[in-house]
Amino acid sequence: MPVNASFSAVCSYASRLWRLCGTAVSFACFGLGGLFLALFILPVARLSSSSHGINRARRCIQLAFRAFVGMMRLLGVIEVRWQGLEKLRQQRGVMVIGNHPSLIDYVLIASQLPNCNCIVKRQLWSNPFLGGVVRAAGYIANDEGVTMVEACRRTLSAGDNLLIFPEGTRSREGEAMTLQRGAGNVAMRVQPQIVLCHITVVPRMLAKTDPWYYVPKTKSTFNVRIGETLDVSALVDPQAPLTVGARQLTRQFAEHLQRGIAPGVTDK
């Protein structure tokens, strides 16, 4: 093997090993950081049971998420490029709907979206590392049916932002996008403004088919594009029967997310 090729192979291996170690350190800090927040920081933030206490808790979580993403970037594990970052930071009382290609999509968006609420799996309530964070932030469980819709309505009416990944789980590369109807049901009943968010990860990393310790040959770039703000009435007749409207909205969301948002100048 030529010397140059051997040197290139060694550098590639060293880079991959470094990013694997960086990934392990990042996720260890994420889990331990969640436990630390739940035990020491969030109880103080939530001393008031009012909405102000929840807002303080969410702000603490946002800063922790921002630190986690910053750590992954500093360690050279990932790069993040934003389009429309300032628009995301200025949102109030909107439903943000995004595709879900990786394990850290929520963390990326919530690190920048102010006062972010989210619909999460019920199992997270009993997670030893994240359960306290989920409860302190007042997140909404995905198994509450009509109660879930009312919780979403209260969240949006209070001016909080609601982040939903309507696929319900991470998407599989190469497969058609399949959306659950929950986001459509909420949008049809609450009639909020909707902001689209499209995430691509190149090369693939932290996907549904990959273990956390899989790292690609080169550093992954997370491209996060914030799209236009839409009214439900622009997508579907708001007077349509709820089930029909929810079905139509779900189809519209799938088309918008599958198509993606036209790339443009990145903010950072």
N, C-alpha and C positions, 0 to 999 in steps of 0.2 A: 504494500500500500504506500503511495507517495506520502512524503513527510507532511505536505500541506493538508492532504486528506485526513491523515492521522490526527494532526493538530486540531482540525475542524471537528472531527468526531469526538475528541476529548473535551473540547470546549462545549459542544452540544450536550454531552453527557453531564458535564459539571453544571451547566445552566439548568438542566432538567432536575438534577438532584437538589440544587439550591432552591428551585421553585417548589419542589416537593416538601422540603424542610420548612420553607416559608408558609406553605399551605397548612402544614401540621401545626406550626406555632400559631398561626392566625386563628384556626378553629379552636385550638386549646384556649387561647385568650378569649375567644367569643363565648365559649361555654362557661369558663370561670368568671368572665366579666358579667355574664347574665346572672350568675349566682351572687356575685358581689353587689350588683345593682339591687337584686331582689331582697337581700338581707340588710343592706346598710343605706343605700341611697334612696330607693323608691319609697320605703316607709316614711322617711322624712318628707319627701316631696308630696306624699299623700296624707300628711297630717290633717289637712282639710278634706272632708268628704265631698266637697262641692266640685263643680266643674274646674275650678282653678287648680285643685289638687291633681286632677287627671291631666290637665294641660301641662303642669310642671313635670309630671311623670313622663309624659310623651316627649317633652323637650329634653329631658335627661336621656331617654332612649334614643332620640334623634342624634344627640351628640355622641353617644356611645357607638351607634351605627357608623357615624361619620369617621370616628376614630378607627373603627375596624376596617373600613374601606381604605382609609389613609394608610393603615399598617400594611395591607395587602399590596398597595401601590408602592410604598416605600421599600418593601422587601423584594420588589420586582416580580411578584406573583401574577399580577394583572395590570392592565391599563384601562382607564375608563375615559370615554369621550362622550361629551354631552352635546346635544343640540336642543336649544330651548330651555336651558337650565334656569335662567332668570324667570321665565314664564312659570315654570314649575314652582319656584320659591314664592311666587306671588299669589298662588291659588288660595281661595277661601270658599268653603262650602260646595266643592265639586266632587264628582265621582271620577276617579282616575282608573281607567281600564287598560290593562296591559297584557301582552303575551308573556309566557313564562318558560324561557329556555333553560334557566339555571337555578341553582340552589340559593343564590344570594340576590335574586331580583328584588324581593321585598326590601331587603336591607339597603340596596342601592337607592331605590326610590324614597323610602322612608328617611334616609339620611339627609334628604334635601327637601322633601315635601313637609310643610309646617303642619303641626297638629294633626298628624295622620292616624286615622283609625283604619282597621282592616278586618275582614272576615277571615278567620283562621280555623284550622281543624280543632275539634274538641279535645283531641289527645294532648294538645300542647298545654292544656290546663294542668295536667298531672306530670308534665316534664320537669325533672328535678332542677334543670338549669334554666329553663325558659318559662316555667309555669308562673313564677312570681312576677316576671316582666309582663306576661300576657294579662294577668289579672290586674296589675297596677295600671296598665294602659287602658283598661276598659275595652279591650278588643271584643269583637262579636263572634260568637261560636257559629259554625256553619250548620248546626243541627237544630236550630231553634225555630224553623218554619216561619209562621206568621210573626212570632216574636222577633225573629231576625229582621224582617222587613221593617217593623216598627222601630227597632233599634237603629237601623240605617236611616230611617226618616228623622229620628231625633238627632243623630249625628250631623246630618246635612243641614237640618234646620238651625242647629247651634252654630253653624259656620265652620264646623270641622270638615276635613277632607276625608274621603272614603276611598281606599285603594282596594281594587278587586282584580284578581286574575281569574277570568271566567272559565279557563280551562280546568280549574280545580286542582290541577297537579302539573308538574313540569311536562312540557311537550316532548315528543320523541322526534329526533331528527329524521327527516324524510317522510314523515307521516302527515296526513292532512290534519289540520287543526280542528279539534272537536271541543265545542264550548258547552258547558252546562247552562241551564236556563236561569240560574239564580240572579245573575247580574241583570238580565233582561227583565225579570220580575220586579226587582228593586227599582230599576230605572222607569219602568212603566207605571209603577204605583207612586213613586216619589217625584218623578219628573225633574230630576236635577240637571244641571249642566254637566256635560261629559267631556273629559279630556283624554285623548288617546295617547298611549305610550307604547313604543315599539322598541324591543331590545334584541340585539343580535350579539352573538359571542363567537369570535373568530380568533384562533381555532376553538372548536368546541371544548368546554370545560364545565365541570359540575353539573352535567346534564343528568337526566333521569336514568340513563343507561350506564352511567359511569360511577364508580366508587369515588369518594371524596379525594382519595389519594392519587387518582389518575391525573397526570399533568401532561399536556401536549408537548410536542417537540419544541415549539416556540411559545413565547408569552402570549396569553390570550388578551384580546381587546374587547371590552364590553362597550358597545355603541348604544347609547340610550337617546332616543329621539322623542321629543314631546311634540305632539301634533296639535291640530286645531281644536278649539273648544266648540262642541256641538250641543244643540238643543234636541231633546227627544222629539219634539214636533218636526224637526228637520229630517228625522230618520223614519218616523212612522206616525200615523194618525193617532194623536193622543186620546181620541175618543173611541178608538177601536176596543173591542172586548179585551180584557186583561190578558187572557191566554194567547189570543191572536197577536196582540201587540208585543208580548214578551217573546214569542216565537220569531216575529219579524225583527225585533231588536237584536236578538241573539244571532240571527243570520247576518244582520248588518255589522255587528261587532266582529264576527268571524271574517267577513269580507275585508273590512278595514285593517284588521290585524294581520291577516294573511298577506294582503297586498303590501303592507308596510307603509311607512311614511317616507316621502321623497327625501333623500339625504341632502344636507346643506352644510353651512358653516358651523363648526363646533364651537361651543363656548370655552371649553378647556379640555 
